[in-house]
C-alpha cells in the first residue's frame, strides 16, 4: 500500500513538472509581456517553471519545428512555408491571439518632424527619401534602422507600411527592439520602428497618416484600442496540439481578466 502511494506521488510530481516546466521563445515584441505574465503565473503557481527568451518570431517558430520550445511567440501570422514544414514534420499546431500591439515609428527627440504619411515612411525605408528636409525637417541625412529579417515586426512593417516593397540596400538591421531604441536615442538623424510597449522618453514617436496627410494619429494605447491609429497587429502564441495540456494553464491565465489586465499594464491592447 505504502509503495503504491509513493509511486502515485512520484507520478503526480512528474505530471506537475511536465505541465508547468515549459519554454517560450520568439518575438521580441511579445517578450516583455510574456516575461511579466510568466512571473505573475509562477508567483501564483509555485511549482511552475517558465523560461522566456526572445530572438524574433522566425526564431521562435523554428524552435517549435525543432522541438526546443513549447510555445513560439510571434508578432506575425505563421508563413505558408513554415506551416508546410510543420506538416511535413507531422506537427499539428494551434494559434492563439494573446494581445494586440501598435507599431510606433520613432525618431531622435531633437527631430522637428512630428508627422509622416505612410507614403513618406515608404520613401524613407525604401531609400527614395534620404534627407529630413524632404519631409519638412532639418538638412540632415536620414539614418534608418530596421529589425532583422527573422523578426515578425520586420515582416509586418514591410507589409503594412511599405506595401511589400523592399527595404533599401544597406539599411541598418538590429537584432533586437531594445537595440533600435538605443540607436535612435543616440543618433540625431535616426528613424526606426518598435512595439508600443518599448517607447520611452529617449525617443520621439511619430504621428502617422494613412489617408495621404488628411489626419495624423499618435501611437498610443487609446488610439490603438479605438482603431484610429493605423499600424496595429495581433500578437500570437503557437504550440503543438499534443502539448496542449502542458501549455494551456499558462495561456488560459494570459487570456483571463487578470492576465489581460497585465496586457494593458505592460502597454499592449487586450484581446477582450
C-alpha positions in Angstrom: 0.0 0.0 0.0 2.8 2.4 1.0 4.7 1.6 -2.2 1.6 2.4 -4.3 1.2 5.7 -2.5 4.9 6.6 -3.1 4.6 5.7 -6.8 1.4 7.7 -7.2 3.1 10.7 -5.5 6.1 10.4 -7.9 3.8 10.2 -10.9 1.9 13.3 -9.7 5.2 15.1 -9.2 6.3 14.1 -12.7 3.0 15.3 -14.1 3.2 18.6 -12.3 6.7 19.3 -13.6 5.6 18.2 -17.1 2.7 20.7 -17.1 4.5 23.6 -15.5 8.1 23.4 -16.8 8.0 25.0 -20.2 9.9 27.1 -22.6 8.6 30.1 -24.5 10.7 31.6 -27.4 10.4 34.1 -30.2 9.1 37.6 -30.9 11.0 40.4 -29.1 7.7 42.4 -29.3 6.0 39.7 -27.1 9.0 39.4 -24.8 8.2 42.0 -22.1 4.6 40.9 -21.9 5.4 37.1 -21.8 8.1 37.7 -19.1 5.7 39.7 -16.9 2.8 37.2 -17.4 5.2 34.3 -16.6 6.4 35.9 -13.4 2.9 36.5 -12.2 1.8 33.0 -13.1 4.8 31.5 -11.3 4.0 33.6 -8.2 0.5 32.1 -8.2 1.8 28.5 -9.0 4.9 27.8 -7.0 5.6 24.5 -8.9 5.6 26.3 -12.3 8.9 27.0 -14.1 8.6 29.1 -17.3 11.6 30.4 -19.2 11.1 33.1 -21.8 13.6 34.2 -24.4 13.5 36.4 -27.5 15.3 36.3 -30.8 12.5 37.1 -33.2 9.3 35.5 -34.5 11.1 33.3 -37.1 13.5 32.0 -34.4 10.5 31.0 -32.2 8.7 29.2 -35.0 12.0 27.4 -36.0 12.4 26.3 -32.3 8.8 25.0 -32.4 9.7 23.0 -35.5 12.9 21.6 -33.8 11.0 20.8 -30.6 13.2 23.1 -28.5 10.4 25.4 -27.3 6.8 24.6 -26.1 5.4 28.0 -27.2 6.5 30.1 -30.1 5.8 33.9 -29.7 5.1 35.7 -33.0 4.2 39.2 -33.9 3.1 38.0 -37.4 1.0 35.1 -38.7 2.8 31.9 -39.5 4.0 31.9 -43.1 2.8 29.3 -45.6 6.2 27.6 -45.9 6.5 27.4 -42.1 3.1 25.6 -42.0 4.2 23.2 -44.7 7.5 22.4 -42.8 5.5 21.7 -39.6 3.1 19.5 -41.5 5.9 17.6 -43.1 7.4 17.1 -39.6 3.9 15.8 -38.6 3.5 18.6 -36.1 -0.1 19.8 -35.7 -0.1 23.4 -34.3 -2.6 25.7 -32.8 -2.7 29.5 -33.0 -3.8 31.8 -30.1 -4.0 35.6 -30.2 -2.9 36.8 -26.7 -2.9 40.6 -27.3 -2.7 43.4 -29.9 0.2 45.8 -30.4 0.6 49.2 -32.1 3.8 49.6 -34.0 5.4 53.0 -33.3 7.7 54.9 -35.7 10.3 56.7 -33.5 12.9 59.4 -34.1 15.5 61.3 -32.0 13.8 63.7 -29.5 15.5 66.7 -31.1 14.0 66.0 -34.5 11.5 68.7 -35.5 9.5 66.3 -37.7 6.4 65.1 -35.8 4.1 63.9 -38.7 4.7 61.5 -41.5 2.4 59.9 -44.1 2.6 56.2 -44.9 3.9 57.2 -48.4 6.7 59.3 -46.8 7.6 56.4 -44.5 7.7 54.1 -47.5 10.0 56.6 -49.2 12.3 56.7 -46.2 12.6 53.0 -45.6 12.9 52.1 -49.3 15.7 54.7 -49.7 13.9 57.2 -52.0 13.8 59.9 -49.3 17.3 60.4 -48.0 17.3 63.8 -46.1 15.0 65.1 -43.4 14.5 68.4 -45.3 12.5 66.4 -47.9 9.8 65.8 -45.3 9.9 69.2 -43.6 12.8 68.7 -41.2 16.4 69.9 -40.9 19.0 69.5 -43.6 20.2 66.2 -42.1 20.8 62.7 -43.5 18.2 60.1 -42.6 19.6 57.1 -40.8 17.1 54.3 -41.0 17.1 51.4 -38.6 15.2 48.1 -39.1 14.8 44.8 -37.4 16.4 41.7 -38.8 14.6 39.6 -41.4 13.7 36.9 -38.8 11.6 39.4 -37.0 7.9 39.4 -37.3 8.0 43.2 -36.8 10.2 43.5 -39.9 7.6 41.5 -41.8 4.6 43.4 -40.6 6.2 46.8 -41.2 7.1 45.8 -44.7 3.6 44.5 -45.4 1.6 47.4 -43.8 3.8 50.4 -44.3 6.0 49.6 -47.3 3.1 47.7 -49.1 5.5 44.8 -49.6 8.2 46.9 -51.3 11.8 46.0 -50.4 13.7 47.9 -47.7 16.6 49.9 -49.1 20.0 48.3 -49.5 22.3 48.9 -46.6 19.5 49.6 -44.0 20.9 49.1 -40.5 19.4 45.9 -39.2 19.2 45.5 -35.4 19.0 42.1 -33.6 16.5 43.3 -31.0 13.9 46.0 -30.4 15.9 47.4 -27.5 18.9 48.0 -29.8 16.7 50.1 -32.1 15.6 52.3 -29.2 19.2 52.7 -28.1 20.5 53.5 -31.6 17.7 56.1 -32.3 18.1 57.8 -29.0 21.8 58.3 -29.7 21.6 59.3 -33.4 20.1 62.7 -34.3 19.1 61.7 -37.9 17.8 58.3 -36.9 14.4 56.7 -37.5 13.2 53.2 -36.6 10.1 51.2 -35.6 9.3 49.4 -32.4 6.3 47.9 -30.5 4.4 50.5 -28.5 5.4 49.0 -25.1 9.1 49.8 -25.9 8.5 53.5 -26.4 10.2 55.7 -23.7 11.4 59.2 -23.2 14.6 58.6 -25.0 12.8 58.6 -28.4 10.0 60.6 -30.0 7.0 58.7 -31.5 5.8 60.0 -34.9 2.2 60.8 -35.7 1.2 58.7 -38.7 -1.3 59.3 -41.6 -2.8 56.5 -43.7 -5.1 59.0 -45.6 -2.5 60.9 -47.5 -2.0 63.6 -44.8 -5.6 64.4 -44.0 -5.2 63.3 -40.4 -2.2 62.2 -38.3 -2.6 59.9 -35.3 -0.2 59.4 -32.4 0.7 55.8 -31.4 -1.0 55.3 -28.0 -3.0 52.7 -26.2 -6.3 54.6 -26.6 -5.7 55.3 -30.3 -4.8 51.6 -30.9 -7.8 50.4 -29.0 -10.3 52.6 -30.8 -8.6 51.8 -34.1 -7.8 55.4 -35.1 -4.1 54.5 -35.2 -3.5 52.5 -38.4 -0.5 50.3 -37.6 -1.9 47.7 -35.2 -1.4 43.9 -35.3 -2.2 40.8 -33.3 0.4 39.0 -31.2 0.4 35.2 -31.5 1.3 32.1 -29.5 1.8 28.9 -31.5 2.1 25.5 -29.9 1.8 21.8 -30.8 -1.7 20.4 -30.2 -0.2 17.3 -28.4 1.3 19.7 -25.8 -2.0 21.5 -25.1 -2.3 20.0 -21.6 1.1 21.4 -20.8 0.8 24.9 -22.1 -3.0 25.6 -21.6 -2.9 26.6 -17.9 -0.5 29.4 -18.8 -2.3 30.5 -21.9 -5.6 30.4 -20.1 -4.1 32.7 -17.4 -3.0 35.2 -20.0 -6.5 35.3 -21.5 -8.1 35.6 -18.1 -9.2 39.0 -16.8 -6.1 39.2 -14.6 -3.8 38.3 -17.5 -5.5 40.8 -19.8 -5.2 43.5 -17.1 -1.4 42.8 -17.3 -1.6 43.2 -21.1 -2.9 46.7 -20.6 -0.5 47.5 -17.8 2.6 46.5 -19.8 1.5 48.6 -22.7 -0.4 46.3 -25.1 -4.0 46.2 -26.2 -6.2 43.4 -24.6 -7.9 40.8 -26.7 -11.2 41.4 -24.8 
